[in-house]
Amino acid sequence: QVQVVESGGGLAQAGGSLRLSCAASGSISSINTMGWYRQAPGKQRELVARVIGGGNTNYADSVKDRFTISRDNAKNTVSLQMNSLKPEDTAVYYCNAVLVRAGSLYGYWGQGTQVTVSS
């Protein structure tokens, strides 16, 4: 079994910063992708940022130049540094890990952590 656990989040003022961390543990042979998604009330879950394979990163346009994702492959962890926060960043943030097992990809989600940005 695989567990994905987030930490961090909370309340911040507009213009402030928060840091999210995520750790994957359990029966892990190889992780292909680790990243962060978010879901605001009444909206679909969307990609925030992810690190793929050897280190390529993808960011949502709305967070480019404000958020930075980093990954530690040895520890199976990923972090998201969020700066210059805006009220529209308010959402539940989910960590996602895509594992490689017997040639197939398996996705695992964390339970989510709330980020609230006040204006």
N, C-alpha and C positions, 0 to 999 in steps of 0.2 A: 504494500500500500504506500501511497505517496501523500505527504502532507505539505500544504503550502500555507504559510502563516505570515500575515502582514503585521507590521507595527508602525507606530507613528500616527500622523494625522492629528486631527483636533481642530481647534478654532484659531484663526488668524485674522488680522486686519488686512484690508486691501493694501498692497505694497509690501506686505510682510513675506516671511518665508516659513516653509515647513519641509520636513524630510520624512519620506516613507521608506521603510525597509521591508524586505521580504526574504524568507528562507524556505527552500524546498528541502525536504528530508524524506527518508524512507528508502524504498526499493528503487534506487536511481542508478541507471547505468550511464546514461548520457543525456544531457539537456541540450536541445537544439536552440530554443528561444526562451527568453524570460522577458517579461514586460509588464506594463501597467495599462489598465483600462479604467474607464470611469463611467458612471451612470448617474445622471441627474434626474430628479423627479419628473416623470412624464416623458422622458427621453430614452432613446436606445443606448445600450452600452457602446462606448466608442474607444478606439485605441488612443492612448496618450503617448506612449513611447515604448519601444522594445529594442532589445539587443538580440541580433540573430547570429547564430553560429560563431564565426570567427571574430565577430565584433562590430559588424555593420549595425548602425542604429537607424531607427525610423522615429520621427516625431510628428504629432499632429501639428498642422500649421498654426493652430491657436496657441500652442505652447512653445513653439520654437523660440530660441533666444531667452527663454525664461526658465525652462525646466531642463535638468540634466539627468540622464540615466547612466548608471554605472553598474557593472556586473563583476562579481568575483566568481570565476568558474570553479576554483578550488573549493570554495565554501558553498556553492550553489545558492548564492544570494544575489539580490538585485536591489538597488536603491534608487530613489527618485528625489532629487533636490529640486524643490519648487520655490522659485524666487519671484518677486514682483507679482504676487498673487492678486487675482481679480475676483470679484464676487461671482462671476460666471464660471470660476473654477470649482465652485461648490458642488460636491457630488460624493457618492460612495466610490472609493478607488479600490479596484481589484487587482491583485497580482495574478499573473498567468505564467505557467511553466509548461513548455511543450517538450515532452520527453521522447527519445528515440528508443524503441524496444523492438527487437527482431525485425528491423526494417520498416516499422510503422511508427507513426507519430501519435502521441497521446497527450491531450491537453488537460491540465489540472488548474483549478481556481482556488484562490484563498477565499476567506469568508467576507472580505471587504472591510474597509476602514473609512470612516466618515471624515471628510474635509469640508469645513465650513469657513467661508471667507466673508467677513462683514465689511460693509462699505463705510 
